[in-house]
Amino acid sequence: MEQALNRQIILASRPDGDATLGDFKIVSQAIPTPKEGQVLLRNTLISMDPYQRNLMGNGSSELPTIEVGTAMPGPTVAVIEQSNNPDFAIGDHVVSWSGWQEYVISDGDELRKIELDTVSPSTALGVLGHTGLSAWIGLNKFMSPKPGGTLVVTAAAGSVGSMAAQLAKLKGLRVVGIAGGPAKCAYLTDELGLDAAVDYKAPDFAEQLANALPDGIDALFDNVGDYMFEALMDHFNRGAQIFICGLIASYSNTDHPQRADHLPRLLSLFLYRFIEIKSFTLLEHLDEYPEFLAEMTPLVANGTIKYSEQFVEGFEEIPENFLKLFAGGNSGKLIAKVG
């Protein structure tokens, strides 16, 4: 009988600009054996997220990069296959940070058990995982927009943006979502109940934007940055609150874009409109998971918070589908089913 192996998707080379399939490589090695106090995990669901491009290096991010030859890190849902740790039993489902590989050893410190009785385990990677937590922290801990004001969410059909938009609606805000294509915009208004949706791919984007913002922007939850932020700048109201959650439009940039310099305009907005810009790193807020889950799990379970998931079948399909994140080719949280 052929011995099972642990497949890993490693960083084969640092990207030169946009990541390509050649920057990844699938390798195999023996499945490790847990020592005392350790467990062996078998990943069943693997998350693909835009920030993982930052970890590959040669980009605009200041996040620490991983070494070439290292398995791509990221959140997963896993099953305990072997346990030498009294806190975990064989068959337990957990969330881990074991990344793009099929098996991994853990001492249990970074694992979080998940219950399967009210929600799907896949939600632990999206709406009830890091993406949902990012939106929840941004709206609850860093922003305090007044009910009735207008909040704009960029990449609003994505896993973070859709959560932020719905949370803002629950707070009584008028919410305008920006997304790419008529189908995503229809999802925002028809399914999520946003007040307006603007298609940034449409030739009349600027006109659509102006029509959706007759009273300007009181708050912005930005996942895109770059050209999108520039398009929104002149709509900022006095005292507008800006929360930067992601900059997907520029993750592959190593040089400043060759176009108009908008810094003087931004400084003028700081001075005369008193706008406020905030951001955060999620790693400093992981201790808020219990509060987040206590509030959001019932809302997800009863359908108050809606979510969209897109599944990829097969471990080897991860790199190609990961790259689609940067072309707007996915809808909702992108997850690979691997076991």
C-alpha positions in Angstrom: 0.0 0.0 0.0 1.4 3.4 -1.0 2.2 5.6 2.0 0.3 8.8 2.2 2.3 12.0 1.9 1.9 15.6 3.0 1.6 17.9 0.1 2.5 21.6 0.5 2.2 24.6 -1.8 5.4 26.6 -1.2 6.7 30.0 -2.3 9.0 29.0 -5.2 10.1 32.6 -6.1 9.2 36.1 -5.1 6.9 37.8 -7.6 8.1 40.5 -10.0 4.9 42.6 -10.0 1.7 40.5 -10.1 2.1 36.9 -8.7 2.0 34.1 -11.2 1.7 30.3 -11.2 5.4 30.1 -11.5 5.8 31.6 -8.0 4.3 28.5 -6.5 5.4 24.9 -6.4 3.7 21.7 -5.0 6.1 19.5 -3.0 5.5 16.3 -1.0 7.1 15.0 2.2 6.4 12.4 4.9 3.5 13.1 7.2 5.0 14.3 10.5 4.4 12.4 13.8 3.1 14.3 16.8 5.3 14.3 20.0 4.1 14.6 23.6 1.7 17.6 23.9 1.2 17.9 20.1 -1.5 17.0 17.7 -1.6 16.1 14.0 -4.0 18.2 11.9 -5.5 17.3 8.6 -6.7 20.3 6.8 -10.1 20.1 5.1 -10.7 23.7 4.2 -8.0 26.2 3.2 -8.6 30.0 2.9 -7.3 32.1 0.0 -7.0 35.8 0.9 -5.5 38.9 -0.8 -3.1 39.7 2.0 -1.2 36.5 1.2 0.3 38.4 -1.7 1.9 40.7 0.8 3.6 37.7 2.5 5.2 36.7 -0.8 7.4 39.9 -0.9 8.3 42.4 -3.7 5.2 44.4 -3.0 3.9 47.6 -1.3 3.3 45.9 2.1 5.5 46.3 5.1 4.3 43.0 6.5 7.1 40.5 7.2 7.6 38.2 4.1 8.0 34.5 4.3 11.1 32.6 3.1 11.3 31.1 -0.4 10.6 27.4 0.0 8.1 27.9 2.9 4.5 26.7 2.7 2.1 29.6 2.2 0.6 30.6 5.5 -3.0 31.3 6.2 -6.1 30.1 8.1 -7.6 26.6 7.7 -10.3 24.4 9.1 -8.8 21.1 10.2 -9.6 17.8 11.9 -7.5 16.3 14.6 -6.1 13.1 13.2 -3.8 12.2 16.1 -3.6 13.7 19.6 -1.0 13.6 22.3 -2.6 16.8 23.9 -5.3 16.4 26.5 -7.1 19.5 25.3 -7.9 18.0 21.9 -9.5 14.7 20.9 -9.3 12.9 17.6 -12.1 14.2 15.4 -12.2 17.7 16.9 -12.7 20.4 14.3 -10.4 23.4 14.8 -9.3 26.6 13.1 -5.6 26.8 12.6 -3.0 28.9 10.9 -1.3 26.0 9.1 -1.6 27.4 5.6 -1.4 25.7 2.2 -0.6 22.1 3.2 -2.5 19.0 4.0 -1.1 17.9 7.3 0.7 19.8 10.1 1.9 19.4 13.7 0.6 21.8 16.4 1.1 22.2 20.1 -2.5 23.5 20.2 -1.7 27.1 21.3 -2.9 28.7 18.1 -5.9 26.3 17.6 -9.5 27.3 18.2 -12.2 24.6 18.4 -15.3 25.2 16.4 -18.8 23.8 17.0 -20.8 22.4 14.1 -24.3 22.5 15.6 -25.4 26.0 14.4 -23.3 27.1 11.4 -21.2 25.5 8.7 -17.5 25.0 9.5 -16.5 27.1 6.5 -17.9 30.2 8.1 -14.8 30.0 10.5 -12.7 31.1 7.5 -15.0 33.9 6.4 -17.9 35.6 8.0 -17.0 34.2 11.4 -13.3 34.1 10.8 -10.5 36.7 10.2 -12.4 38.5 7.4 -15.5 38.9 9.5 -13.5 39.9 12.5 -11.7 42.6 10.4 -15.0 44.1 9.4 -16.4 43.9 12.9 -13.4 45.6 14.5 -13.3 48.3 11.9 -17.0 49.2 12.3 -17.1 48.8 16.1 -13.7 49.7 17.5 -12.4 52.3 15.0 -15.4 54.1 13.5 -18.4 55.8 15.1 -20.4 57.2 12.2 -23.7 58.8 13.1 -26.9 56.8 12.2 -28.4 58.1 8.9 -25.0 59.2 7.5 -23.6 57.7 4.3 -20.9 55.0 4.5 -19.2 53.8 1.4 -17.7 50.3 1.3 -15.2 49.4 -1.5 -14.9 45.8 -2.7 -18.3 45.5 -1.1 -19.1 42.2 -2.6 -16.0 40.6 -1.1 -15.9 38.7 2.2 -14.7 41.7 4.3 -16.7 44.3 2.4 -20.0 42.5 2.5 -19.7 42.0 6.2 -18.8 45.7 6.8 -21.7 46.8 4.7 -24.3 44.7 6.5 -23.0 45.7 9.9 -23.3 49.4 8.9 -26.9 48.8 7.8 -27.6 47.3 11.2 -26.2 50.5 12.7 -28.7 52.6 10.8 -26.4 54.0 8.2 -27.1 54.7 4.5 -24.7 52.3 2.8 -23.3 52.6 -0.7 -21.2 49.6 -2.0 -18.7 49.7 -4.8 -18.1 46.5 -6.7 -17.1 45.3 -10.2 -19.9 44.3 -12.6 -23.7 44.4 -12.7 -24.1 41.0 -11.0 -22.1 42.0 -8.0 -23.9 45.3 -7.7 -27.3 43.6 -7.9 -26.2 41.2 -5.1 -25.4 44.2 -2.9 -28.8 45.9 -3.4 -31.1 42.9 -3.9 -29.6 40.4 -1.4 -27.7 42.5 1.1 -30.1 45.4 1.1 -27.6 48.2 0.5 -29.1 51.6 -0.4 -27.0 51.9 -3.6 -24.3 50.1 -5.5 -21.8 51.5 -8.0 -20.0 49.5 -10.7 -16.4 50.7 -10.9 -16.0 48.8 -14.2 -18.7 50.8 -15.9 -17.7 53.6 -18.3 -20.0 56.0 -16.4 -18.5 55.1 -13.0 -17.9 58.8 -12.0 -21.5 59.6 -12.9 -22.9 56.6 -11.0 -20.7 57.6 -8.0 -22.0 61.2 -8.0 -25.6 60.0 -8.2 -25.2 57.6 -5.3 -23.6 60.2 -3.1 -25.8 63.3 -3.3 -24.9 64.2 0.3 -21.3 63.1 0.2 -19.4 60.6 2.3 -19.5 60.6 6.0 -17.5 57.4 6.4 -15.5 55.1 4.2 -14.5 51.5 4.8 -11.8 51.0 2.2 -10.5 47.6 1.0 -9.0 48.8 -2.3 -7.0 52.0 -2.0 -5.1 53.5 -4.9 -7.3 54.7 -7.8 -10.5 53.9 -5.8 -9.5 56.2 -2.9 -8.6 58.9 -5.4 -12.1 58.7 -7.0 -13.8 59.1 -3.6 -11.7 61.9 -2.2 -13.7 64.9 -3.4 -16.9 63.4 -1.9 -15.6 63.4 1.7 -17.7 65.5 4.0 -16.4 67.6 6.8 -15.3 65.3 9.6 -15.5 62.1 7.4 -14.1 59.0 9.1 -11.9 56.8 6.9 -11.0 53.2 7.8 -8.3 51.5 5.7 -8.8 47.8 5.9 -7.0 46.7 2.7 -5.2 48.0 -0.4 -5.7 45.2 -2.8 -5.2 47.5 -5.8 -1.6 48.1 -4.9 -0.3 44.9 -3.2 1.9 44.1 -6.2 3.3 47.6 -6.6 7.0 48.3 -5.8 7.1 51.8 -7.3 4.8 54.9 -7.0 2.1 54.9 -9.7 2.8 57.1 -12.8 -0.2 59.4 -12.6 -1.4 62.6 -11.0 0.0 63.4 -7.5 -3.1 63.5 -5.2 -1.1 64.1 -2.0 -1.6 67.9 -2.0 -5.4 67.3 -2.3 -5.4 64.8 0.5 -3.4 67.2 2.8 -5.9 69.9 1.9 -8.8 67.6 3.0 -7.0 67.0 6.3 -6.7 70.7 6.9 -10.0 72.0 5.8 -12.5 69.1 6.1 -10.9 67.5 9.2 -11.1 64.0 7.8 -9.8 61.2 10.0 -8.0 58.1 8.7 -7.4 55.0 10.8 -6.2 51.4 10.3 -5.1 48.5 12.4 -3.4 45.1 12.3 -5.7 42.2 13.0 -3.0 40.3 14.9 -3.3 42.8 17.7 -7.0 42.1 18.1 -7.3 38.3 18.1 -8.2 38.4 21.8 -11.5 40.0 20.7 -12.7 36.8 19.0 -14.9 35.7 21.9 -16.8 39.0 21.9 -17.0 39.0 18.1 -18.3 35.4 18.0 -20.8 35.9 20.8 -22.4 38.8 18.9 -22.1 37.6 15.3 -22.7 33.8 15.5 -26.5 34.1 16.3 -26.9 36.7 13.5 -25.2 34.4 11.0 -27.2 31.4 12.2 -30.5 33.1 11.9 -29.8 34.7 8.5 -29.6 38.3 9.6 -26.1 38.4 8.3 -25.8 36.9 4.9 -22.6 35.6 3.3 -21.3 34.2 0.1 -18.8 31.5 -0.3 -17.0 30.2 -3.4 -15.5 26.8 -3.1 -12.6 25.3 -5.1 -12.3 21.5 -5.3 -8.8 20.1 -4.9 -5.6 21.1 -3.3 -3.7 21.5 -6.5 -6.3 24.1 -7.7 -5.3 26.7 -5.0 -2.6 28.7 -6.8 -4.6 29.4 -9.9 -7.7 30.4 -8.0 -5.8 32.5 -5.6 -4.6 34.6 -8.5 -8.2 35.3 -9.5 -8.6 37.3 -6.3 -6.7 40.1 -8.0 -8.7 40.2 -11.1 -12.1 40.3 -9.4 -12.8 36.8 -10.6 -14.3 35.5 -7.4 -17.6 36.1 -5.6 -17.5 36.0 -1.8 -15.1 34.1 0.4 -12.8 31.9 -1.6 -12.1 28.5 0.1 -10.5 25.3 -1.2 -12.0 21.9 -0.2 -9.0 19.6 0.2 -10.2 16.7 2.4 
